[in-house]
Amino acid sequence: MAGTGTSTAGRLLSTALEYPFVSSGMLFRQMATDLGLSLHEFQKVCNEDPKYDIELDRRIEAYGKEHANCVVESRLAWHFIPDSIKIKLVCDFDERVRRVAMRDAVDFEKAKKETIFREDSILSNYAELYKIEKLAPDEIFDLIIDTTDNNPDTTLNMTLEFLKEKI
């Protein structure tokens, strides 16, 4: 979910492992920019026309098939790249919103409103497109890290320790 630290953790992990990194969030933002839309405006477009979500999901799926060793940050990578190690980051909602507000340089209330809209839209779209009723159910993950009080280095170290044991 937005603000949990997945992009930061993904970049740090890919550097530590020397693996390529792809972020669905970055791809989604690039698609919005290419259309001259804000992230919020683009989400509204996606709610009306699922072709953009489908295109993004196909990119993630293809990337996972083309790269044996990589780090992928995506809400649905667990679904499209099933033969992978799956790590979920969670965080207190208000802390996530605070991080999103800081990242996007907006006030807390605007970030909260847009985060709720985006997450509701995403769940609705996934249910319609893929019959997924719950975003990132805990039981499909190999590791879950709460980043509410963690800095990025702590999250990275926890991930690397887990991977040492797993691999």
Secondary structure, 3 states (H helix, E strand, C coil): CCCCCHHHHHHHHHHHHCCCEEEHHHHHHHHHHHCCCCHHHHHHHHHHCCHHHHHHHHHHHHHHHHCCCCEEECCCHHHHCCCCCCEEEECCHHHHHHHHHHHHCCCHHHHHHHHHHHHHHHHHHHHHHHCCCCCCCHHHCCEEEECCCCCHHHHHHHHHHHHHHHC
